[in-house]
Structure formats: structure tokens, C-alpha cells
Amino acid sequence: MLNYAFKEWAVICQALAEGRQALILRKGGIAEAGGEFTIEHTRFWLFPTYIHQQNSGIKPEAVPLLRQVEAEAPPAGVIRLSHFAEVAGVYHLHDMVGAWRIRHLHLWSDETVQARFTYRQPGLFVLPLRIYCAPQVHELQDNAHYAGCRSWVELEQALPTADATPVFDDQAFQNWLRKLDDLLKPTAYA
């Protein structure tokens, strides 16, 4: 059972669900304490958001995925949760070198990554994630408690995670983690 969720652009949630990427980049939401991101939970549902995502925020090759996600969006007032994540590590990038080294591992545009990195104080968190597909899709009613520019929300009820299927098998995920570590180890501090 899991009752916390992490808000992220729906197109990125879909990329995570499809194995197109296995990490998130985070700076901090406006509504978060001090505007700083903190890792409040190491297991959480992916909470797709539709407000801030846009063509310019992602790479051109990801635009068809964005269109697909927008076409398949749940009706207004409904939140659809189908995948959850486990944090497999934390990197804090202190310069853009690390961000450029991993640009091929995600769908955000260079401009989005640069803007997030330089917002307020330079730096960016990279969280490698193991993504799981739940055996059933959960549809929840949206409410004011879930609103706002923040990363974390507590769901009104815990949702089951038993019998979930990982997007990457164990070996593929370990290989991916080694690749990420090789790229970031010289530029990040865990």
C-alpha cells in the first residue's frame, strides 16, 4: 500500500512508464518550504500533471508522446495513477557538466534543464527511479489538497502496489544505474 505521490509532467510520467527514461530532475516547487526540493519519500505514485508541460519544455522527438498524453488525459477532476517509483539514488549536480552528460537519458529540452538548474541558486537533483506498473489503474477524484506547485502530495487513501511489474528487469536496471553513475560520478555529490 502506498499513499504518497510525486507530481510530474504527464509526458515525463509516460516516458517513465514506457522505459524511455528512468530518472527525474528536480529543483523545487514554488509551494515547497523555502522553494527547495527535498526527498520526502523513497516510494511514491507518479502523479501526472498537465498544466506546465509544453512543446518547448521537451525535446522535439518527444512532442508526439506529449500529444498522445494530452489526447489520453483523464476527464477534468480525475487523477489517474498507474505507475509508482522507488528512488534508487540521489545526485546533486553542482555544475551544468553533469546535466549535459545525461541529456540523452531524458526527454526535457536543454532549455528546460538550464532553467531548472539556474533557478534561484545553481544546482539540480537527479533521482534515478525504478518504475513499476500497477496491476490496475486507480482513478481518484481531484481536490484542492492536491493543487499547487509542489512535488509531493499525500493521497486520501493508500493504494495497493502488490503484484506490480517493473518496467526494467533487475539486470537491465542495474546496468542503467551503472551507466548513470559512470556519467555523473565525476560531477555530482551523493
HUWONOR-V153236 format. One record per residue. N is the residue number from 1. PSI is psi as a letter, one per 20 degrees, with the letter a starting at -180 (999 if undefined). BURIAL is b if it has 16 or more other C-alpha atoms within 10 Angstrom, else e. Layout:
{{N PSI BURIAL} {N PSI BURIAL}}
This chain:
{{1 q e} {2 p e} {3 j e} {4 q b} {5 q b} {6 p b} {7 p b} {8 q b} {9 p b} {10 h b} {11 h b} {12 h b} {13 g b} {14 g b} {15 g b} {16 g b} {17 h b} {18 i e} {19 j e} {20 h b} {21 r b} {22 k b} {23 q b} {24 q b} {25 p b} {26 q b} {27 g b} {28 q b} {29 q b} {30 h e} {31 j e} {32 q e} {33 o e} {34 j e} {35 j e} {36 p e} {37 p b} {38 q e} {39 n e} {40 h e} {41 q e} {42 i e} {43 p b} {44 q b} {45 q b} {46 p b} {47 n b} {48 p b} {49 q b} {50 i e} {51 g e} {52 i e} {53 q b} {54 r e} {55 g e} {56 i e} {57 i b} {58 r b} {59 q b} {60 h e} {61 i e} {62 i b} {63 g b} {64 h e} {65 h b} {66 g b} {67 g e} {68 g e} {69 g b} {70 h e} {71 h e} {72 j e} {73 q b} {74 r e} {75 q e} {76 p e} {77 j e} {78 p e} {79 p b} {80 o b} {81 p b} {82 i b} {83 q b} {84 r b} {85 q b} {86 p b} {87 p b} {88 j b} {89 r e} {90 p b} {91 q b} {92 o b} {93 p b} {94 i b} {95 r e} {96 i b} {97 g e} {98 g b} {99 g b} {100 h e} {101 h e} {102 j e} {103 h e} {104 i e} {105 j e} {106 r b} {107 i b} {108 q b} {109 q b} {110 h b} {111 g e} {112 g e} {113 g b} {114 g b} {115 g e} {116 g b} {117 g b} {118 i e} {119 p e} {120 e e} {121 q e} {122 q e} {123 q b} {124 p b} {125 p b} {126 p b} {127 o b} {128 p b} {129 p b} {130 o b} {131 q b} {132 q b} {133 p b} {134 q b} {135 i e} {136 q e} {137 p e} {138 p e} {139 p e} {140 q e} {141 p e} {142 q e} {143 r e} {144 h e} {145 h e} {146 i b} {147 r e} {148 r e} {149 n e} {150 q b} {151 g b} {152 q b} {153 q b} {154 p e} {155 q b} {156 h e} {157 q e} {158 q e} {159 q e} {160 q e} {161 i b} {162 q e} {163 k e} {164 q b} {165 p e} {166 q b} {167 g b} {168 p b} {169 r e} {170 g e} {171 g e} {172 g e} {173 g b} {174 h e} {175 g e} {176 g b} {177 g b} {178 g e} {179 g e} {180 g b} {181 g b} {182 h e} {183 h b} {184 h b} {185 g e} {186 i e} {187 i b} {188 q b} {189 p e} {190 999 e}}
